[in-house]
Every structure is written in structure tokens, then in C-alpha cells.
Amino acid sequence: MKLSVRIEVFKESDVYVAVSPELNVSSFGETIEDARMSVKEAIEAFLEECEIMGTLEEVLEESGFSKVNDSWKSRKPVSEEDLALAL
């Protein structure tokens, strides 16, 4: 089975934080690559635990993924933008 997951990396103080928005999993590292590897491990652990609990397909579907043949694909936005609001 294959799964394609989007991650975002942010600089926060003196560390890099990597986030998988669809799965709501995050981790950090001292470099961008460390953060990527760390979030990859965190995602793998999360998915393994879901599989052990028997909830993997349900979690993926609720996170916006759909199964196509032997792969899980995340939904893609038809539009993406930053929205400025006055508070």
C-alpha cells in the first residue's frame, strides 16, 4: 500500500517544525531535513498504531484520503489562498 502525505515545515525559534495537516501529526528537528525525517517517523508510528487498532482506513477516509487501486491519495484543493481578516 502507498500513501502520499503533504508536509509543511516552519521555523519556530531555533527549531524547524514539520506538520502533516491532513493527519494532524507534527514533529521537529534542528534542521529542515531533521524535521522531515522526524515527522516521517511520527507519521509511520501513527499509521502503524491505527492499523493495530483496526482504524486505519477509517482514519484515512476521515482525513480526506481516498483509495485508488493500491494507493491512498489526499484530496487536492481546487483553489488555495491566504485570506486577510480585520480583527
C-alpha contacts under 8 A as a table, 3 or more apart, distances in Angstrom:
res1	aa1	res2	aa2	distance
1	M	70	D	5.26
1	M	71	S	5.57
1	M	72	W	7.70
2	K	70	D	6.49
2	K	71	S	4.52
2	K	72	W	6.18
3	L	71	S	5.76
3	L	72	W	4.84
3	L	73	K	6.47
4	S	72	W	6.70
4	S	73	K	5.99
4	S	74	S	6.87
5	V	20	S	6.96
5	V	22	E	7.71
5	V	73	K	7.99
5	V	74	S	6.94
6	R	20	S	5.91
6	R	21	P	7.32
6	R	22	E	7.59
7	I	18	A	6.43
7	I	19	V	5.34
7	I	20	S	4.48
7	I	21	P	6.85
8	E	18	A	5.51
8	E	19	V	5.22
8	E	20	S	6.51
8	E	21	P	7.67
9	V	16	Y	6.52
9	V	17	V	5.49
9	V	18	A	4.25
9	V	19	V	6.37
9	V	32	I	7.09
9	V	35	A	7.48
9	V	36	R	7.71
10	F	16	Y	5.55
10	F	17	V	5.16
10	F	18	A	6.41
11	K	14	D	7.23
11	K	15	V	6.01
11	K	16	Y	4.51
11	K	17	V	6.25
12	E	15	V	5.54
12	E	16	Y	5.95
12	E	17	V	6.77
14	D	30	E	7.25
15	V	28	F	6.65
15	V	29	G	5.78
15	V	30	E	4.94
15	V	31	T	6.97
16	Y	28	F	5.43
16	Y	29	G	5.37
16	Y	30	E	6.02
16	Y	31	T	6.08
16	Y	32	I	5.87
16	Y	35	A	5.89
17	V	26	S	7.02
17	V	27	S	5.81
17	V	28	F	4.24
17	V	29	G	6.64
17	V	35	A	5.96
18	A	26	S	5.53
18	A	27	S	5.49
18	A	28	F	5.78
18	A	35	A	5.47
18	A	36	R	6.12
18	A	38	S	8.00
18	A	39	V	6.00
19	V	24	N	7.00
19	V	25	V	5.84
19	V	26	S	4.24
19	V	27	S	6.68
19	V	39	V	6.94
20	S	23	L	5.60
20	S	24	N	5.60
20	S	25	V	5.28
20	S	26	S	6.18
20	S	39	V	7.76
21	P	24	N	4.95
21	P	25	V	7.02
22	E	63	S	5.52
22	E	64	G	7.11
22	E	74	S	7.91
23	L	43	I	7.98
23	L	60	L	7.89
23	L	63	S	6.16
25	V	39	V	7.28
25	V	42	A	6.98
25	V	43	I	6.38
25	V	46	F	7.96
26	S	39	V	5.70
26	S	42	A	7.17
27	S	35	A	6.38
27	S	38	S	5.80
27	S	39	V	4.84
27	S	42	A	6.90
28	F	34	D	7.19
28	F	35	A	4.49
28	F	36	R	7.79
28	F	38	S	6.29
28	F	39	V	6.97
29	G	32	I	6.81
29	G	33	E	7.63
29	G	34	D	4.65
29	G	35	A	4.11
29	G	36	R	7.83
29	G	38	S	6.81
30	E	34	D	6.14
30	E	35	A	6.99
31	T	34	D	5.03
31	T	35	A	6.22
32	I	35	A	5.11
32	I	36	R	6.21
33	E	36	R	4.99
33	E	37	M	6.16
34	D	37	M	5.22
34	D	38	S	5.96
35	A	38	S	5.01
35	A	39	V	6.08
36	R	39	V	5.32
36	R	40	K	6.11
37	M	40	K	5.03
37	M	41	E	6.30
38	S	41	E	5.21
38	S	42	A	6.26
39	V	42	A	4.84
39	V	43	I	5.99
40	K	43	I	5.14
40	K	44	E	6.13
41	E	44	E	5.08
41	E	45	A	6.14
42	A	45	A	5.14
42	A	46	F	6.10
43	I	46	F	5.00
43	I	47	L	6.09
44	E	47	L	5.19
44	E	48	E	6.04
45	A	48	E	5.09
45	A	49	E	6.17
46	F	49	E	5.24
46	F	50	C	6.28
47	L	50	C	4.98
47	L	51	E	6.16
47	L	56	L	6.64
48	E	51	E	5.05
48	E	52	I	6.22
49	E	52	I	5.02
49	E	53	M	6.18
50	C	53	M	5.08
50	C	54	G	6.09
50	C	55	T	5.12
50	C	56	L	4.70
50	C	59	V	7.55
51	E	54	G	4.95
51	E	55	T	5.98
51	E	56	L	4.89
52	I	55	T	7.77
53	M	56	L	7.67
54	G	57	E	7.98
55	T	58	E	5.29
55	T	59	V	6.01
56	L	59	V	5.21
56	L	60	L	6.16
57	E	60	L	5.16
57	E	61	E	6.09
58	E	61	E	5.19
58	E	62	E	6.07
59	V	62	E	5.16
59	V	63	S	6.07
60	L	63	S	5.00
60	L	64	G	6.52
60	L	65	F	5.33
60	L	66	S	7.52
61	E	64	G	5.27
61	E	65	F	5.02
61	E	66	S	6.13
62	E	65	F	7.33
64	G	74	S	5.97
64	G	75	R	5.79
65	F	72	W	6.00
65	F	73	K	5.28
65	F	74	S	4.30
65	F	75	R	5.97
66	S	72	W	5.49
66	S	73	K	5.44
66	S	74	S	6.55
66	S	75	R	7.53
67	K	70	D	7.12
67	K	71	S	5.76
67	K	72	W	4.46
67	K	73	K	6.36
68	V	71	S	5.31
68	V	72	W	6.04
68	V	73	K	6.97
77	P	80	E	6.42
